[in-house]
Amino acid sequence: MALTFPSMAGSDGRTLGDEEVAAAERVIRSGMLSSVWGTEARALEREMAELYGSRHAIACSSGTAALHLAVVAAAPDPGDEIITTPLTDFGTVAPILAQNAVPVFADVDPVTGNLDPGAVEALIGPRTRAIMAVHLFGAPARTAELRALADEHGLTLIEDCAQAWLATSPGGHPVGTVGQVGCFSLQQWKHITCGDGGLVITDDDRLAHTMRLFADKGWDRAVGRHHVSFGLNYRMTELQAAVARAQLVKLPGVVEARRRTAARLLKALDGLDGVRLPDPEGHAWWLFPLVLPGGGAPELAERLAGAGIPARAGYLVEPLNRAPVWDGPVYGTSRFPLDGPPAPCPEAERLVAENLLVIDWNEHYTDEHVDAVAAGFGR
Ligand SMILES: *Cc1c(COP(=O)(O)O)cnc(C)c1O
């Protein structure tokens, strides 16, 4: 019988158990499902802030909402620019448009797929307000260099850590703590989940206040029913928060298990011809990415998938600078704030079309799963 790989789409590939059931029941029986008056979301924020050693954590409804709060904190004027990567989930980019700012795509490092700081620097101009770095697949982006650039030019550095729970930057800093704002997702396909949910961390009191207000309709509840600024309802529910709290306890074990099996695969594939293996330093292994500098990733992915290995080429259908969204209007019939399609990003485009292969990774993989993947590569 063929070996089944645990998947994040089912209970065999998740860590949802009695603790989460008890958490959900506790909330339902309390009668209070809203985090405005409940205790769970506030407790989750304290536990997240403690885990990351940050002054503030803010719970919200999704990773995209978390990134929207971060863009709000960066305070672009309409038409200002935010530099980001084309190799990411659209949740990184949507909040930029939602604030009427322009996403400017910088090209990526052909080895890691993470932002190339040199490419970012070349795009900084008078309208740049922020840099949004993504720690792709769980590998730490070069945030020390990006923070230096941000400081030099008076920009906000936002870290999208949706795929990089407990990943660490060189020097041992948890990713999410090098920039002014770090954003996390609790969506079904992340390291830990409550279905949908988001968290933001920051050490800045003023930014934390701004983001809290935006997530609650600009309603300063310490004052009364005053709407002091523009905002939406991005509140996390108590049900989400209670499940997320139980998941947060399990997070270190999830990342540790992924690191252990990833190390086994790295060892098995060491020296493989035509393949660049990922650098394990600080990696949180959301996926296990491989780069084929000579191309051929789609053919290899098809062969591996045919052998029952959860492998895919490219990660995206096209990098986000090539997405169809740029061909149409943004609001109504207006294309504001865009003027023309994004510039090419040749390295990102080559990775997606030819060079990048990703293997789904999971904390429930056993040595047998790893060895089956290695066998797919002839090891
Ligand atoms: C999943 C993801 C998001 C969006 O998070 P949601 O919770 O799905 O809104 C943003 N950025 C990256 C890199 C992601 O992987």
The ligand as an SDF file (V2000), in Angstrom:
LIG
                    3D

 15 15  0  0  0  0  0  0  0  0999 V2000
   -1.1340   32.9410    4.2490 C   0  0  0  0  0  0  0  0  0  0  0  0
   -0.3210   34.1450    3.9420 C   0  0  0  0  0  0  0  0  0  0  0  0
   -0.8520   35.4350    4.0360 C   0  0  0  0  0  0  0  0  0  0  0  0
   -2.3010   35.7190    4.2830 C   0  0  0  0  0  0  0  0  0  0  0  0
   -2.7780   35.2000    5.4770 O   0  0  0  0  0  0  0  0  0  0  0  0
   -4.3580   34.8740    5.6090 P   0  0  0  0  0  0  0  0  0  0  0  0
   -4.4790   34.4940    7.0370 O   0  0  0  0  0  0  0  0  0  0  0  0
   -4.6520   33.7710    4.6620 O   0  0  0  0  0  0  0  0  0  0  0  0
   -5.0910   36.1230    5.2910 O   0  0  0  0  0  0  0  0  0  0  0  0
   -0.0140   36.5040    3.8050 C   0  0  0  0  0  0  0  0  0  0  0  0
    1.2810   36.3300    3.4890 N   0  0  0  0  0  0  0  0  0  0  0  0
    1.8210   35.1110    3.3790 C   0  0  0  0  0  0  0  0  0  0  0  0
    3.2670   34.9990    3.0520 C   0  0  0  0  0  0  0  0  0  0  0  0
    1.0370   33.9730    3.5750 C   0  0  0  0  0  0  0  0  0  0  0  0
    1.5940   32.7680    3.4410 O   0  0  0  0  0  0  0  0  0  0  0  0
  1  2  1  0
  2  3  1  0
  2 14  2  0
  3  4  1  0
  3 10  2  0
  4  5  1  0
  5  6  1  0
  6  7  2  0
  6  8  1  0
  6  9  1  0
 10 11  1  0
 11 12  2  0
 12 13  1  0
 12 14  1  0
 14 15  1  0
M  END
$$$$
